[in-house]
Amino acid sequence: MIPLRLCLFIAFCSLGVAGPALGQPAQLDWQQYSGDRGTTVQYPAAVFSQFVERNENGVKWTRADSRATLAVSANSNAQRETPRAFLRRKFPDRQSILSYDRVTPTFFAVSARMQDKIFYTRCNFAAAVHCIELEYPAAEKRQWDAIVTRISRSLRPLR
């Protein structure tokens, strides 16, 4: 006889209440997105399975349960703005909200936790500013770490 707790756990998971499992990064059907403005990035198509929109700057996907999103964009950098100057302009008085920030001469990566979500942005600077923006549940941070790292490190302008 199956214990009641095990039955409830199986029923809970089969209803999808716990949300889709993220699995191991290698098992997530990694695809490469190539944008019109030269941005390329790898993303887990098994996680970001719902296409949301495409506009002149990029594309956006969401997880099937809408609890996580990925946006990829590219914007002109005609003024040749540096990553540090861009961050100062975007967060003039709010850089203290960032829980992580890394700034180099060619890119920045920042992260902030707000309520129950983590927001992560990385932008690479070239002739255009190529960015990814991720939003995901803070409670799933450990499950997302390897995924965020792979997406972030794969962001490139086309050569």
C-alpha positions in Angstrom: 0.0 0.0 0.0 1.3 3.5 -1.0 1.5 5.9 1.9 -0.9 8.9 1.7 1.9 11.4 1.7 3.4 9.8 -1.4 0.1 9.8 -3.2 -0.4 13.5 -2.4 3.1 14.3 -3.7 2.5 12.4 -6.9 -0.8 14.0 -7.4 0.7 17.5 -6.7 3.5 17.0 -9.2 1.3 15.5 -11.9 -1.0 18.6 -11.8 2.0 20.8 -12.6 1.5 22.8 -9.4 5.2 22.7 -8.7 6.0 24.1 -12.2 8.1 22.5 -14.9 11.3 20.9 -13.7 14.4 22.7 -15.0 16.4 19.5 -15.2 20.1 19.4 -16.0 21.4 22.2 -18.3 22.5 19.6 -20.9 19.0 18.2 -21.1 17.2 21.4 -21.9 17.2 21.4 -25.7 19.7 24.3 -26.1 19.1 26.3 -29.3 20.9 29.3 -30.8 19.0 32.5 -31.5 20.4 34.8 -34.1 18.8 38.2 -34.3 18.5 40.6 -37.2 21.0 43.0 -35.6 23.7 40.4 -35.2 23.0 39.1 -31.7 23.5 35.4 -31.0 22.8 33.6 -27.8 22.1 30.0 -26.7 18.9 29.4 -24.7 17.1 26.4 -23.3 14.1 25.9 -25.6 12.7 23.3 -23.3 12.4 25.9 -20.5 11.5 29.0 -22.6 9.0 27.2 -24.8 6.4 29.9 -25.2 7.2 32.6 -27.8 5.8 36.0 -26.6 6.9 38.7 -29.1 9.3 39.9 -31.6 9.9 43.6 -32.2 12.6 45.7 -34.0 15.0 45.2 -31.2 14.7 41.5 -30.4 12.6 38.7 -29.1 11.0 37.4 -25.9 10.1 34.0 -24.6 8.5 32.8 -21.4 8.3 29.5 -19.5 5.1 27.6 -20.0 3.8 28.6 -16.5 4.8 32.2 -17.2 7.0 32.3 -14.1 10.2 33.0 -16.0 11.0 35.1 -19.1 14.0 35.7 -21.4 14.3 38.7 -23.6 17.1 39.2 -26.2 17.7 42.6 -27.8 20.2 44.7 -29.6 20.2 48.5 -29.8 22.4 51.0 -31.6 25.5 52.2 -29.8 26.2 55.1 -32.2 27.4 57.3 -29.2 29.9 54.5 -28.3 28.7 54.5 -24.7 30.7 52.4 -22.3 29.2 49.8 -20.0 29.9 51.9 -16.9 28.3 55.0 -18.5 25.3 53.0 -19.6 24.8 51.7 -16.0 25.1 55.1 -14.5 22.5 56.4 -16.9 20.1 53.5 -16.3 20.5 53.4 -12.5 21.5 56.9 -11.5 20.4 56.6 -7.9 19.5 52.9 -7.6 22.8 51.0 -8.1 22.5 50.0 -4.4 19.5 47.7 -5.3 21.9 45.5 -7.3 22.9 42.3 -5.6 25.5 41.5 -8.3 27.3 43.7 -10.7 30.3 43.1 -12.9 31.5 45.8 -15.3 34.3 45.5 -17.8 35.3 47.7 -20.8 33.2 45.4 -23.1 30.2 44.3 -21.0 28.2 44.5 -17.8 26.2 41.9 -15.9 23.9 42.9 -13.1 21.3 41.2 -11.0 18.8 42.3 -8.4 16.3 40.5 -6.2 12.9 42.2 -6.0 10.2 40.5 -3.9 10.0 36.9 -5.1 11.9 37.4 -8.4 15.5 37.7 -9.6 16.2 40.0 -12.5 19.5 39.4 -14.4 20.8 41.5 -17.3 23.9 41.3 -19.4 24.8 43.6 -22.2 27.8 43.3 -24.5 29.0 46.5 -26.1 30.2 46.6 -29.7 28.8 48.6 -32.7 25.4 47.7 -31.0 24.5 46.9 -27.4 23.5 43.2 -27.3 21.5 42.3 -24.2 19.8 39.5 -22.5 17.3 40.0 -19.7 16.1 37.1 -17.5 13.5 37.1 -14.8 12.8 34.0 -12.7 11.6 32.9 -9.3 14.0 33.7 -6.4 13.0 30.4 -4.7 14.5 28.5 -7.7 17.8 30.4 -7.7 20.1 27.4 -7.4 18.3 25.6 -10.2 18.7 28.6 -12.4 22.4 29.3 -11.7 23.9 27.1 -14.4 21.3 28.1 -16.9 21.8 31.8 -16.4 25.6 31.3 -16.6 25.4 29.4 -19.9 23.0 31.9 -21.5 25.1 34.8 -20.3 28.4 33.4 -21.5 27.0 32.6 -24.9 25.8 36.1 -25.7 27.7 37.4 -28.7 27.5 39.8 -31.6 27.8 38.0 -35.0 31.3 38.2 -36.3 
